[in-house]
Amino acid sequence: MRFTEEVELLNEEMQRVLRFLAWRQKSWLSKAEFWSQRPDGNTPHGEGLKAYAQRQAHIQINLASQFSAMWLPIPKLIAEACQQILDSQQTLNATKV
């Protein structure tokens, strides 16, 4: 059934986006750590690079949080749609008898 395939793809894609954003956050945090450990990390340039990396990490986690909140009702909507499809199929089958 095409509908179930699309639902599976949607769920997988949402999970991949969240995993990607978590990976990006970790990547930016490791860059911030890298700059803080360098000898020139306490210079204005090093501090700026560290602050930029920390800001980017914060952006990634905020995006993930916003997406999670937006996607929270989706499983319920999917369940309702599946039930409506099932009901319509049962009605269709009942009228054929």
Secondary structure, DSSP 8 states (H G I E B T S, - for coil): -HHHHHHHHHHHHHHHHHHHHHHHHHHHHHHHHHHHHSGGGGSHHHHHHHHHHHHHHHHHHHHHHHHHHHHTTHHHHHHHHHHHHHHHHHHHHHHH-
